[in-house]
Amino acid sequence: MSRKKHRCQGQISLFPTPSLPERSILEQCLYQSLHSTAGAKERWEKIRALQPTDAQVKRAIAYEFGIYGGSTSPQMHAHAGGANPKFWMDDVNLCNPPTLTGQPLIDLVREILDL
């Protein structure tokens, strides 16, 4: 019985983050959190077309953040959805005050995603 040899085509990123060299590390991490599930890019494109209100942006952030998540790339960060979405930079402890929440979070998401 012969075995077929498989060639490695390189590492695949399931959720590729576009290069954002002009953005701060915080903005890159927030972008990544907003695109951590399949289909996020398409959902944000639909929201952008609606010219959303702050309430709609807040609901979309909560949906994309989900219950809780985070990453260590490019730097440690975490996020939580719910009625009041939160984003932590350099921290994953939900007991600590978030880096961004409320209107500052909505404003930065609008800026990063051109909403």
N, C-alpha and C positions, 0 to 999 in steps of 0.2 A: 504494500500500500504506500503510495507516495503522498507526501505532504506538500501542500502548496506554500511557497514562501511568501510572506507578506512584507512589503516594504513600508517602512515608516515614512510618511509624508510630512513629518514635522508635528509639532504640538498644535492641537486645536483648542481655541478658546471658545467655550460655549456662549459666553456673553462678552463679546469683544467691546472694549472701550475705545472709541476713536481717540486719536492723538489730540490732546488738548494742551499743547505746549505753552500757550499764552495764558492758561488758567492756573490758578493757585492749586496747591495740593488739596485744600478743603473743597474747592469747586470740582476737582477731578473725582474725589471720593463721593461727593454728593451726586454727581452725574452717574457714577457707577451704581449707587444705591437706587437711583431712579430707573435704572435699566437692568435690574438684577433678575428679572424673570422674562421668559420668552414672550415675544410680542410687544414688549414695552415701547420700542421705537415706533411701531405702528400706532399704538394707543396714543402716544404723545403727539404724533402727527395729526390725528383726528381732533384731539383737544386743541391744538394750535389753530386749526381751521375754524373752530367755534368762537375764537376770541373770548376765552373763558373769564368768568368773574373770579374773584379771589376765593369764593366758596367752592367753585368748581375745581380750581387748582388744588385747594386743600384736600378735597375728596380724592382727586387723582393721586396726589402724593401719598395719602393714606393707603390707597389701593396698591400702589407700587411698592410701598414699604412693607406691606403685609403685617403680620403680627410682630415679628422681630427678625432682624438679620444683621449682617455685617461682613466685613472682610478685613484682611490685613494688607491688601494691595490697593493702591500704591502706598498706603499708610493705614494703620488701624483705625477703623470707624464702624459705627453701628447705627441702626435706624429702627424705629418702631412706628407703626401706623396707628389706627384707631381714630377717635374723635379729635385728638390733638396730636398730629404727627410730630415726631422728634428725631433729631439727628445729633449724634455724638461723634466728635473728632478726637482721636487719641484716647478713646475710652469705650468700653463695652458694658459698663456697669449701669444698669437702668436706674439705680438709686441715686446716681449723681446727676446734677443739673445738665440738661442737654446743651450742646453748643448752639444749635438752632432749633427754634420752634415758633409757632405763631406767624405773625406778619413778616419778621426777618427771614424765616424759612421760605415762605411764599414768594417774597420779593427776589430772593436769590435763585429760586427755581425758575421764576419768570425770566430772569436775566440769562441764566445758563442755557435754558431751552428756547429762548426767544419767543416767549408766549405773549 
